[in-house]
Amino acid sequence: MNEAGDLTALDASKPNVARVRDVLLGGRDNYAADRQLAERLLGICPSLGDAVLERRAFITRAVTWAARQGITQFAELGTGMPGPPSAGDAARAVIPAARVAYVDSDPVVTLHVRVLLAAGEDTAVSGADPADPAAVLTDPEVLAVIDLAEPVCLIFGPVLDLMPARQAREVVAAYAALAAPGSYAVISCARCDDDDMWKQLQEAYTAADAYNHTPDEAAGFLAGLELVPPGLVAAQNWRGGWHDVPATTPGPAYVLAGVARK
């Protein structure tokens, strides 16, 4: 399948990262192999679906907060299957003229995003690899809506889960280096504190290689940037600018989340 929507390369017999996540979010854009894998994962960690939902809720809050700081352009890196609310929905609820670029190298995802989210001159969809900042930020599709001379909110969805810590740190740093001062980076990383559970999840998850980043590693992804209070916390505990949030994690599997300013 290419960006134009050619489905010949689609293999519905194998689980796909975005479609498995779609199952966990309660979506419909998935196949039997995706549902079977999601069921195995939930059998190991019943709260996994809640963690995925909390990530989406965090991104919505973070985008809303950034828009209230005056950010008018947003780039979602690793969009995944679209579902309400999208980053554009959250941004435009605050700033109706907000500009949004959705970036995902999965052509299945980009096809869905083009159909469901790409309406109007203020929205772009790019099939560039989110792990390649230079390619993303020189893509004509992205540059049609993102002005790198102005602050931008860079939203890292689940893509950092699929990179070793060193690569994730380098990728975030490269985007930050290319972004204008006043820009924000929004990160979220899946985390499992139970080593035995993580081993089982890692062995069961056949859609891609996944990484269990530690809190210190995740904090390092934002090195050189100014962390927005409350810092790096469990996704459901993040509220922009708040200092008084729960310090404990909600369970063995959750999502680490944070926002930082350049």
TINUSE-202367 format. One record per residue: residue in three letters; x, y, z of N, C-alpha, C in turn; residue number from 1. Coordinates in steps of 0.001 Angstrom, whole numbers. Example, Ala and Ser with C-alpha at 12.3 -4.5 7.8 and 13.67 -1.06 7.14 Angstrom:
<nodes>
["ALA", [13190, -5690, 7800], [12300, -4500, 7800], [13200, -3300, 7800], 1] ["SER", [12850, -2250, 7080], [13670, -1060, 7140], [12900, 30, 7870], 2] 
</nodes>
This chain:
<nodes>
["MET", [847, -1194, 0], [0, 0, 0], [877, 1236, 0], 1] ["ASN", [624, 2167, -897], [1382, 3406, -903], [513, 4538, -427], 2] ["GLU", [1074, 5759, -420], [324, 6887, 121], [-942, 7177, -668], 3] ["ALA", [-989, 6738, -1924], [-2162, 6992, -2730], [-3306, 6070, -2357], 4] ["GLY", [-3004, 5021, -1538], [-4070, 4162, -1075], [-4090, 2793, -1730], 5] ["ASP", [-3004, 2339, -2354], [-2906, 1020, -2949], [-2870, -20, -1835], 6] ["LEU", [-3855, -913, -1815], [-3978, -1877, -732], [-3296, -3205, -1014], 7] ["THR", [-2551, -3309, -2113], [-1999, -4593, -2501], [-986, -5129, -1502], 8] ["ALA", [-322, -4248, -752], [692, -4706, 203], [124, -4963, 1601], 9] ["LEU", [-1163, -4772, 1777], [-1779, -4955, 3086], [-1889, -6443, 3409], 10] ["ASP", [-1335, -6864, 4545], [-1409, -8250, 4994], [-2238, -8284, 6268], 11] ["ALA", [-3503, -8609, 6121], [-4412, -8606, 7268], [-4186, -9796, 8185], 12] ["SER", [-3333, -10746, 7751], [-3100, -11932, 8574], [-2079, -11673, 9684], 13] ["LYS", [-1376, -10537, 9608], [-367, -10212, 10606], [-801, -8998, 11417], 14] ["PRO", [-570, -9012, 12720], [-949, -7846, 13536], [-134, -6624, 13171], 15] ["ASN", [-764, -5485, 13259], [-157, -4206, 12897], [-176, -3306, 14121], 16] ["VAL", [909, -2564, 14334], [1032, -1722, 15529], [-175, -809, 15705], 17] ["ALA", [-513, -57, 14662], [-1596, 919, 14764], [-2941, 235, 14954], 18] ["ARG", [-3146, -898, 14286], [-4440, -1571, 14385], [-4620, -2254, 15737], 19] ["VAL", [-3535, -2800, 16303], [-3637, -3385, 17646], [-4005, -2299, 18648], 20] ["ARG", [-3367, -1140, 18515], [-3701, -24, 19404], [-5151, 406, 19198], 21] ["ASP", [-5612, 347, 17950], [-7002, 688, 17660], [-7951, -249, 18401], 22] ["VAL", [-7613, -1539, 18468], [-8432, -2494, 19219], [-8493, -2079, 20689], 23] ["LEU", [-7327, -1762, 21264], [-7261, -1406, 22679], [-8025, -121, 22977], 24] ["LEU", [-8174, 733, 21956], [-8930, 1977, 22114], [-10418, 1779, 21852], 25] ["GLY", [-10809, 562, 21478], [-12210, 302, 21185], [-12619, 678, 19779], 26] ["GLY", [-11628, 795, 18857], [-11923, 1186, 17485], [-12371, 16, 16623], 27] ["ARG", [-12642, 328, 15356], [-13148, -677, 14415], [-12209, -926, 13236], 28] ["ASP", [-11128, -183, 13151], [-10230, -294, 11998], [-9149, -1333, 12278], 29] ["ASN", [-9557, -2598, 12375], [-8635, -3673, 12713], [-9147, -4996, 12148], 30] ["TYR", [-8283, -6002, 12245], [-8602, -7323, 11708], [-8454, -8382, 12793], 31] ["ALA", [-8797, -9618, 12443], [-8783, -10698, 13431], [-7417, -10860, 14086], 32] ["ALA", [-6331, -10752, 13298], [-4992, -10916, 13871], [-4695, -9837, 14900], 33] ["ASP", [-5183, -8636, 14657], [-4977, -7535, 15604], [-5775, -7780, 16881], 34] ["ARG", [-6993, -8237, 16717], [-7849, -8488, 17886], [-7312, -9652, 18717], 35] ["GLN", [-6780, -10674, 18048], [-6220, -11813, 18778], [-5004, -11401, 19600], 36] ["LEU", [-4141, -10570, 19010], [-2967, -10110, 19745], [-3382, -9218, 20910], 37] ["ALA", [-4321, -8317, 20684], [-4791, -7448, 21765], [-5371, -8283, 22907], 38] ["GLU", [-6085, -9339, 22559], [-6666, -10207, 23590], [-5568, -10888, 24409], 39] ["ARG", [-4495, -11332, 23735], [-3384, -11948, 24470], [-2728, -10949, 25410], 40] ["LEU", [-2535, -9731, 24931], [-1909, -8705, 25761], [-2769, -8371, 26972], 41] ["LEU", [-4072, -8277, 26760], [-4981, -7975, 27865], [-5053, -9132, 28857], 42] ["GLY", [-4833, -10348, 28367], [-4789, -11489, 29276], [-3600, -11422, 30217], 43] ["ILE", [-2516, -10831, 29744], [-1311, -10653, 30570], [-1459, -9438, 31477], 44] ["CYS", [-2003, -8361, 30922], [-2143, -7103, 31666], [-3535, -6532, 31409], 45] ["PRO", [-4517, -6865, 32236], [-5896, -6422, 32004], [-6069, -4907, 31952], 46] ["SER", [-5148, -4153, 32560], [-5290, -2691, 32587], [-4646, -2013, 31377], 47] ["LEU", [-4136, -2802, 30432], [-3425, -2225, 29293], [-4322, -1305, 28472], 48] ["GLY", [-5574, -1699, 28283], [-6505, -851, 27534], [-6706, 493, 28210], 49] ["ASP", [-6768, 484, 29544], [-6921, 1746, 30279], [-5702, 2642, 30058], 50] ["ALA", [-4509, 2038, 30027], [-3289, 2827, 29827], [-3286, 3481, 28448], 51] ["VAL", [-3739, 2754, 27433], [-3796, 3303, 26081], [-4786, 4463, 26019], 52] ["LEU", [-5914, 4305, 26672], [-6904, 5385, 26712], [-6362, 6596, 27464], 53] ["GLU", [-5612, 6351, 28539], [-5046, 7457, 29309], [-4024, 8229, 28480], 54] ["ARG", [-3295, 7538, 27610], [-2354, 8229, 26747], [-3091, 9192, 25826], 55] ["ARG", [-4161, 8720, 25219], [-4919, 9590, 24316], [-5500, 10781, 25080], 56] ["ALA", [-6001, 10538, 26293], [-6560, 11631, 27087], [-5473, 12638, 27455], 57] ["PHE", [-4269, 12130, 27782], [-3158, 13034, 28089], [-2817, 13908, 26894], 58] ["ILE", [-2706, 13316, 25713], [-2358, 14095, 24524], [-3399, 15177, 24281], 59] ["THR", [-4660, 14859, 24486], [-5716, 15861, 24324], [-5519, 17010, 25301], 60] ["ARG", [-5226, 16699, 26569], [-5009, 17752, 27568], [-3767, 18565, 27240], 61] ["ALA", [-2694, 17876, 26805], [-1449, 18585, 26509], [-1609, 19520, 25317], 62] ["VAL", [-2305, 19074, 24279], [-2540, 19922, 23110], [-3422, 21117, 23494], 63] ["THR", [-4440, 20868, 24279], [-5302, 21945, 24745], [-4503, 22972, 25535], 64] ["TRP", [-3648, 22489, 26425], [-2812, 23383, 27240], [-1883, 24197, 26355], 65] ["ALA", [-1224, 23544, 25385], [-295, 24256, 24499], [-1027, 25320, 23685], 66] ["ALA", [-2215, 25000, 23222], [-2999, 25984, 22470], [-3326, 27186, 23349], 67] ["ARG", [-3587, 26946, 24615], [-3885, 28053, 25534], [-2657, 28898, 25834], 68] ["GLN", [-1462, 28346, 25535], [-237, 29146, 25677], [24, 29964, 24423], 69] ["GLY", [-841, 29842, 23424], [-701, 30619, 22203], [-102, 29866, 21032], 70] ["ILE", [167, 28566, 21186], [686, 27778, 20068], [-429, 27593, 19034], 71] ["THR", [-94, 27856, 17781], [-1103, 27787, 16719], [-831, 26676, 15710], 72] ["GLN", [302, 25965, 15858], [594, 24893, 14915], [1099, 23658, 15660], 73] ["PHE", [692, 22506, 15159], [905, 21243, 15855], [1331, 20178, 14860], 74] ["ALA", [2305, 19352, 15241], [2729, 18224, 14419], [2632, 16966, 15258], 75] ["GLU", [1752, 16066, 14863], [1593, 14809, 15599], [2448, 13747, 14911], 76] ["LEU", [3433, 13252, 15617], [4447, 12350, 15068], [4145, 10921, 15504], 77] ["GLY", [3612, 10139, 14586], [3135, 8810, 14924], [1673, 8898, 15307], 78] ["THR", [858, 9240, 14334], [-555, 9532, 14594], [-1328, 8306, 15032], 79] ["GLY", [-1092, 7172, 14385], [-1913, 6004, 14640], [-3286, 6169, 14016], 80] ["MET", [-4109, 5148, 14152], [-5454, 5218, 13596], [-6209, 6397, 14210], 81] ["PRO", [-6822, 7222, 13379], [-7517, 8400, 13920], [-8755, 8005, 14700], 82] ["GLY", [-8983, 8742, 15754], [-10181, 8535, 16554], [-10430, 9762, 17389], 83] ["PRO", [-11667, 10011, 17736], [-11958, 11219, 18502], [-11450, 11099, 19927], 84] ["PRO", [-10934, 12197, 20483], [-10654, 13450, 19781], [-9277, 13410, 19135], 85] ["SER", [-9132, 13997, 17970], [-7825, 14089, 17331], [-7066, 15280, 17898], 86] ["ALA", [-5781, 15360, 17574], [-4999, 16522, 17998], [-5601, 17797, 17421], 87] ["GLY", [-6057, 17715, 16186], [-6687, 18879, 15569], [-7959, 19297, 16279], 88] ["ASP", [-8765, 18318, 16706], [-9987, 18632, 17453], [-9648, 19416, 18718], 89] ["ALA", [-8632, 18919, 19450], [-8262, 19557, 20714], [-7723, 20963, 20484], 90] ["ALA", [-6844, 21113, 19487], [-6244, 22426, 19225], [-7295, 23427, 18767], 91] ["ARG", [-8178, 22994, 17879], [-9146, 23925, 17295], [-10300, 24248, 18225], 92] ["ALA", [-10447, 23469, 19284], [-11434, 23838, 20302], [-10992, 25110, 21025], 93] ["VAL", [-9671, 25386, 21002], [-9116, 26592, 21618], [-8830, 27648, 20560], 94] ["ILE", [-8184, 27234, 19470], [-7802, 28142, 18374], [-8381, 27586, 17072], 95] ["PRO", [-9514, 28067, 16633], [-10166, 27505, 15441], [-9277, 27461, 14203], 96] ["ALA", [-8313, 28388, 14101], [-7455, 28434, 12916], [-6149, 27658, 13095], 97] ["ALA", [-6057, 26827, 14127], [-4831, 26066, 14374], [-4498, 25191, 13163], 98] ["ARG", [-3195, 25063, 12892], [-2716, 24258, 11773], [-2125, 22958, 12321], 99] ["VAL", [-2434, 21851, 11646], [-2038, 20537, 12161], [-1461, 19675, 11049], 100] ["ALA", [-313, 19058, 11330], [276, 18075, 10428], [270, 16719, 11126], 101] ["TYR", [-300, 15738, 10472], [-309, 14366, 10980], [765, 13584, 10232], 102] ["VAL", [1684, 12949, 10968], [2818, 12264, 10357], [2847, 10815, 10823], 103] ["ASP", [2831, 9896, 9864], [2921, 8470, 10203], [3439, 7721, 8986], 104] ["SER", [4426, 6867, 9180], [5008, 6143, 8055], [4198, 4923, 7654], 105] ["ASP", [3187, 4576, 8443], [2326, 3435, 8118], [1298, 3883, 7082], 106] ["PRO", [1365, 3358, 5852], [435, 3820, 4819], [-1013, 3489, 5116], 107] ["VAL", [-1264, 2444, 5925], [-2636, 2153, 6338], [-3178, 3323, 7161], 108] ["VAL", [-2331, 3827, 8047], [-2719, 4956, 8888], [-2941, 6213, 8051], 109] ["THR", [-1989, 6525, 7171], [-2113, 7768, 6413], [-3351, 7772, 5536], 110] ["LEU", [-3726, 6600, 5013], [-4953, 6538, 4222], [-6162, 6907, 5071], 111] ["HIS", [-6251, 6323, 6268], [-7369, 6624, 7162], [-7369, 8094, 7576], 112] ["VAL", [-6183, 8615, 7874], [-6102, 10007, 8309], [-6521, 10950, 7183], 113] ["ARG", [-6079, 10655, 5968], [-6469, 11505, 4834], [-7977, 11536, 4667], 114] ["VAL", [-8604, 10391, 4849], [-10056, 10303, 4654], [-10814, 10985, 5789], 115] ["LEU", [-10340, 10773, 7031], [-11118, 11195, 8191], [-10734, 12558, 8768], 116] ["LEU", [-9474, 12968, 8594], [-9020, 14182, 9280], [-8543, 15291, 8351], 117] ["ALA", [-8126, 14946, 7141], [-7497, 15950, 6274], [-8538, 16724, 5486], 118] ["ALA", [-9099, 17707, 6120], [-10082, 18574, 5460], [-9666, 20018, 5664], 119] ["GLY", [-9443, 20734, 4569], [-9112, 22140, 4676], [-7632, 22410, 4528], 120] ["GLU", [-7318, 23667, 4316], [-5942, 24073, 4063], [-5084, 24062, 5320], 121] ["ASP", [-5690, 23953, 6480], [-4932, 24003, 7730], [-4508, 22619, 8222], 122] ["THR", [-4743, 21571, 7420], [-4407, 20205, 7823], [-3569, 19539, 6746], 123] ["ALA", [-2517, 18839, 7170], [-1677, 18097, 6240], [-1451, 16693, 6762], 124] ["VAL", [-1211, 15764, 5843], [-910, 14383, 6197], [381, 13995, 5495], 125] ["SER", [1331, 13474, 6255], [2626, 13096, 5703], [2922, 11634, 6000], 126] ["GLY", [3461, 10943, 5006], [3896, 9566, 5190], [5363, 9450, 5520], 127] ["ALA", [6016, 10557, 5876], [7430, 10528, 6257], [7602, 9728, 7553], 128] ["ASP", [8797, 9244, 7762], [9096, 8449, 8955], [9296, 9375, 10150], 129] ["PRO", [8455, 9280, 11186], [8618, 10153, 12353], [9985, 10021, 13015], 130] ["ALA", [10678, 8910, 12781], [12008, 8715, 13361], [13091, 9453, 12590], 131] ["ASP", [12716, 10149, 11526], [13670, 10897, 10707], [13269, 12372, 10713], 132] ["PRO", [13702, 13132, 11729], [13263, 14525, 11858], [13547, 15379, 10627], 133] ["ALA", [14705, 15194, 10011], [15045, 16008, 8843], [14078, 15746, 7700], 134] ["ALA", [13707, 14482, 7500], [12773, 14144, 6435], [11390, 14726, 6714], 135] ["VAL", [10957, 14642, 7963], [9633, 15158, 8326], [9584, 16670, 8146], 136] ["LEU", [10599, 17354, 8654], [10549, 18813, 8677], [11034, 19462, 7379], 137] ["THR", [11270, 18638, 6359], [11490, 19170, 5012], [10427, 18657, 4042], 138] ["ASP", [9510, 17862, 4544], [8447, 17317, 3698], [7519, 18459, 3259], 139] ["PRO", [7297, 18634, 1971], [6404, 19705, 1504], [5005, 19635, 2115], 140] ["GLU", [4529, 18410, 2382], [3207, 18272, 3008], [3207, 18942, 4381], 141] ["VAL", [4254, 18676, 5168], [4347, 19255, 6511], [4539, 20760, 6428], 142] ["LEU", [5431, 21186, 5555], [5751, 22613, 5455], [4594, 23429, 4882], 143] ["ALA", [3605, 22761, 4316], [2425, 23483, 3831], [1616, 24069, 4978], 144] ["VAL", [1766, 23491, 6182], [992, 23996, 7320], [1868, 24373, 8512], 145] ["ILE", [3121, 23916, 8538], [4007, 24195, 9666], [5097, 25170, 9232], 146] ["ASP", [5170, 26305, 9921], [6212, 27307, 9681], [7264, 27141, 10773], 147] ["LEU", [8447, 26652, 10399], [9470, 26374, 11395], [10070, 27631, 12017], 148] ["ALA", [9725, 28792, 11499], [10178, 30043, 12109], [9298, 30420, 13299], 149] ["GLU", [8172, 29705, 13461], [7249, 29974, 14566], [7231, 28783, 15522], 150] ["PRO", [6889, 29015, 16796], [6804, 27889, 17732], [5791, 26844, 17265], 151] ["VAL", [6134, 25601, 17507], [5282, 24478, 17129], [5193, 23509, 18300], 152] ["CYS", [4074, 22848, 18420], [3922, 21793, 19419], [4187, 20458, 18735], 153] ["LEU", [5237, 19767, 19155], [5624, 18471, 18593], [5073, 17375, 19490], 154] ["ILE", [4176, 16577, 18954], [3480, 15561, 19745], [4043, 14192, 19396], 155] ["PHE", [4731, 13589, 20342], [5264, 12247, 20139], [4281, 11254, 20740], 156] ["GLY", [3534, 10581, 19866], [2593, 9580, 20336], [3335, 8325, 20762], 157] ["PRO", [2859, 7157, 20385], [3511, 5913, 20812], [4825, 5614, 20097], 158] ["VAL", [5309, 6494, 19238], [6517, 6186, 18464], [7737, 5954, 19343], 159] ["LEU", [7837, 6628, 20475], [9025, 6470, 21322], [9068, 5089, 21961], 160] ["ASP", [7911, 4425, 22070], [7875, 3061, 22595], [8595, 2090, 21667], 161] ["LEU", [8714, 2459, 20399], [9242, 1553, 19382], [10710, 1827, 19065], 162] ["MET", [11345, 2684, 19861], [12757, 3032, 19645], [13570, 2699, 20895], 163] ["PRO", [14810, 2227, 20713], [15708, 2136, 21873], [15892, 3517, 22494], 164] ["ALA", [16238, 3546, 23758], [16315, 4821, 24481], [17252, 5813, 23808], 165] ["ARG", [18402, 5356, 23358], [19353, 6282, 22738], [18763, 6917, 21479], 166] ["GLN", [18129, 6096, 20650], [17522, 6641, 19436], [16401, 7615, 19779], 167] ["ALA", [15556, 7252, 20735], [14451, 8135, 21114], [14972, 9483, 21591], 168] ["ARG", [16034, 9462, 22394], [16632, 10712, 22890], [17163, 11557, 21728], 169] ["GLU", [17838, 10910, 20793], [18405, 11628, 19657], [17319, 12187, 18741], 170] ["VAL", [16248, 11429, 18560], [15163, 11879, 17682], [14471, 13105, 18264], 171] ["VAL", [14121, 13053, 19549], [13464, 14207, 20166], [14386, 15417, 20130], 172] ["ALA", [15668, 15206, 20422], [16628, 16313, 20409], [16749, 16925, 19022], 173] ["ALA", [16722, 16099, 17984], [16846, 16613, 16615], [15634, 17457, 16236], 174] ["TYR", [14448, 17017, 16605], [13258, 17839, 16351], [13352, 19157, 17104], 175] ["ALA", [13753, 19076, 18378], [13838, 20293, 19184], [14846, 21273, 18598], 176] ["ALA", [15952, 20744, 18063], [16985, 21616, 17486], [16460, 22354, 16267], 177] ["LEU", [15555, 21737, 15529], [15025, 22339, 14309], [13814, 23234, 14563], 178] ["ALA", [13263, 23151, 15770], [12065, 23925, 16096], [12442, 25316, 16610], 179] ["ALA", [11533, 26254, 16472], [11765, 27625, 16931], [11701, 27702, 18458], 180] ["PRO", [12407, 28649, 19063], [12260, 28877, 20507], [10789, 29115, 20846], 181] ["GLY", [10394, 28609, 22009], [8986, 28712, 22399], [8172, 27507, 21998], 182] ["SER", [8811, 26575, 21282], [8115, 25347, 20890], [7986, 24406, 22080], 183] ["TYR", [7059, 23462, 21970], [6835, 22466, 23020], [7001, 21061, 22457], 184] ["ALA", [7532, 20157, 23282], [7583, 18736, 22964], [6674, 18005, 23944], 185] ["VAL", [5789, 17189, 23415], [4860, 16388, 24217], [5272, 14932, 24047], 186] ["ILE", [5673, 14270, 25123], [6082, 12872, 24999], [5219, 11972, 25872], 187] ["SER", [5115, 10724, 25443], [4425, 9706, 26234], [5084, 8371, 25944], 188] ["CYS", [5384, 7623, 26990], [6087, 6342, 26855], [5396, 5285, 27708], 189] ["ALA", [5092, 4144, 27104], [4538, 3043, 27879], [5571, 2565, 28897], 190] ["ARG", [5103, 2217, 30080], [6009, 1793, 31149], [5380, 640, 31937], 191] ["CYS", [6191, -401, 32205], [5757, -1515, 33051], [6794, -1708, 34145], 192] ["ASP", [6364, -1558, 35385], [7273, -1689, 36524], [7447, -3136, 36979], 193] ["ASP", [6605, -4026, 36471], [6666, -5446, 36833], [7510, -6170, 35786], 194] ["ASP", [8712, -6585, 36153], [9638, -7195, 35188], [9083, -8466, 34569], 195] ["ASP", [8422, -9293, 35381], [7865, -10545, 34853], [6735, -10254, 33862], 196] ["MET", [5887, -9305, 34213], [4798, -8939, 33312], [5349, -8369, 32010], 197] ["TRP", [6371, -7508, 32124], [6949, -6926, 30909], [7539, -8013, 30011], 198] ["LYS", [8214, -8989, 30600], [8787, -10071, 29802], [7702, -10805, 29037], 199] ["GLN", [6579, -11057, 29693], [5464, -11733, 29026], [4869, -10859, 27915], 200] ["LEU", [4711, -9571, 28196], [4170, -8656, 27187], [5093, -8560, 25979], 201] ["GLN", [6384, -8461, 26253], [7359, -8324, 25182], [7378, -9570, 24292], 202] ["GLU", [7278, -10738, 24915], [7271, -11982, 24146], [5989, -12132, 23343], 203] ["ALA", [4880, -11659, 23897], [3586, -11810, 23217], [3408, -10798, 22088], 204] ["TYR", [4019, -9633, 22225], [3791, -8544, 21266], [4599, -8790, 19997], 205] ["THR", [3940, -9261, 18961], [4610, -9640, 17720], [4451, -8594, 16619], 206] ["ALA", [3806, -7473, 16909], [3584, -6458, 15872], [4847, -5649, 15587], 207] ["ALA", [5731, -5512, 16580], [6960, -4717, 16417], [7821, -4921, 17658], 208] ["ASP", [9052, -4426, 17608], [9887, -4395, 18805], [9400, -3253, 19692], 209] ["ALA", [9274, -3531, 20972], [8822, -2506, 21913], [9833, -2389, 23049], 210] ["TYR", [9900, -1195, 23641], [10902, -905, 24667], [10226, -356, 25909], 211] ["ASN", [10725, -810, 27059], [10160, -428, 28352], [11061, 634, 28976], 212] ["HIS", [10911, 1872, 28530], [11794, 2941, 28986], [11591, 3245, 30464], 213] ["THR", [12690, 3418, 31172], [12621, 3779, 32589], [12263, 5256, 32716], 214] ["PRO", [11820, 5688, 33896], [11557, 7112, 34101], [12783, 7979, 33820], 215] ["ASP", [13964, 7522, 34204], [15176, 8307, 33941], [15438, 8410, 32435], 216] ["GLU", [15237, 7323, 31721], [15423, 7358, 30273], [14428, 8319, 29623], 217] ["ALA", [13162, 8224, 30030], [12139, 9095, 29455], [12437, 10561, 29753], 218] ["ALA", [12891, 10850, 30960], [13264, 12227, 31302], [14397, 12707, 30417], 219] ["GLY", [15299, 11797, 30068], [16417, 12151, 29207], [16000, 12528, 27799], 220] ["PHE", [14839, 12070, 27374], [14355, 12433, 26042], [14098, 13934, 25944], 221] ["LEU", [13869, 14561, 27086], [13574, 16002, 27110], [14760, 16814, 27630], 222] ["ALA", [15929, 16210, 27639], [17119, 16910, 28119], [17358, 18181, 27314], 223] ["GLY", [17705, 19255, 28022], [17952, 20536, 27371], [16713, 21386, 27184], 224] ["LEU", [15555, 20826, 27499], [14297, 21564, 27412], [13783, 21839, 28824], 225] ["GLU", [12892, 22791, 28935], [12347, 23184, 30241], [11053, 22432, 30515], 226] ["LEU", [11110, 21520, 31492], [9929, 20725, 31815], [8808, 21604, 32353], 227] ["VAL", [7626, 21377, 31843], [6441, 22071, 32340], [5933, 21306, 33562], 228] ["PRO", [5626, 21991, 34680], [5058, 21289, 35828], [3780, 20548, 35408], 229] ["PRO", [3553, 19354, 35920], [4227, 18711, 37049], [5428, 17843, 36671], 230] ["GLY", [5985, 18008, 35484], [7130, 17198, 35083], [6694, 15905, 34419], 231] ["LEU", [7519, 14878, 34575], [7239, 13573, 33977], [6481, 12728, 34999], 232] ["VAL", [5238, 12416, 34685], [4355, 11714, 35628], [3513, 10694, 34863], 233] ["ALA", [2761, 9879, 35600], [1798, 8992, 34952], [806, 9843, 34162], 234] ["ALA", [449, 9378, 32981], [-357, 10198, 32062], [-1616, 10739, 32707], 235] ["GLN", [-2306, 9918, 33498], [-3576, 10384, 34074], [-3376, 11447, 35145], 236] ["ASN", [-2127, 11619, 35601], [-1851, 12621, 36629], [-1390, 13963, 36055], 237] ["TRP", [-1173, 14011, 34731], [-618, 15239, 34157], [-1689, 16292, 33939], 238] ["ARG", [-1431, 17466, 34494], [-2251, 18657, 34261], [-1283, 19822, 34108], 239] ["GLY", [-1315, 20480, 32974], [-344, 21512, 32667], [-274, 22611, 33706], 240] ["GLY", [924, 22838, 34263], [1135, 23902, 35222], [837, 23526, 36657], 241] ["TRP", [270, 22338, 36873], [-47, 21923, 38236], [1205, 21377, 38918], 242] ["HIS", [1353, 21656, 40199], [2457, 21108, 40984], [1974, 20011, 41925], 243] ["ASP", [732, 20087, 42353], [194, 19165, 43347], [-557, 18034, 42642], 244] ["VAL", [181, 17001, 42237], [-423, 15844, 41578], [41, 14584, 42297], 245] ["PRO", [-686, 13472, 42173], [-264, 12237, 42850], [1138, 11821, 42420], 246] ["ALA", [1943, 11415, 43384], [3313, 10997, 43084], [3394, 9513, 42763], 247] ["THR", [2361, 8756, 43120], [2377, 7320, 42911], [1869, 6971, 41516], 248] ["THR", [2326, 5826, 41020], [1843, 5342, 39729], [569, 4530, 39946], 249] ["PRO", [-284, 4440, 38923], [-1588, 3789, 39100], [-1537, 2271, 39106], 250] ["GLY", [-423, 1665, 38739], [-335, 213, 38672], [951, -186, 37974], 251] ["PRO", [1153, -1485, 37723], [2416, -1914, 37116], [2594, -1464, 35668], 252] ["ALA", [1506, -1265, 34945], [1588, -827, 33549], [841, 489, 33385], 253] ["TYR", [1532, 1491, 32848], [943, 2814, 32714], [1710, 3566, 31631], 254] ["VAL", [1456, 4842, 31489], [2148, 5654, 30498], [2822, 6829, 31196], 255] ["LEU", [4133, 6984, 30972], [4859, 8149, 31462], [4606, 9298, 30480], 256] ["ALA", [4320, 10466, 30991], [3959, 11576, 30116], [4562, 12873, 30636], 257] ["GLY", [4894, 13753, 29687], [5435, 15051, 30066], [5458, 16009, 28902], 258] ["VAL", [5587, 17285, 29217], [5662, 18350, 28226], [6833, 19238, 28588], 259] ["ALA", [7588, 19680, 27591], [8737, 20554, 27851], [8799, 21637, 26786], 260] ["ARG", [9366, 22773, 27167], [9436, 23948, 26294], [10872, 24221, 25890], 261] ["LYS", [11048, 24599, 24627], [12368, 25019, 24162], [12553, 26497, 24477], 262] 
</nodes>
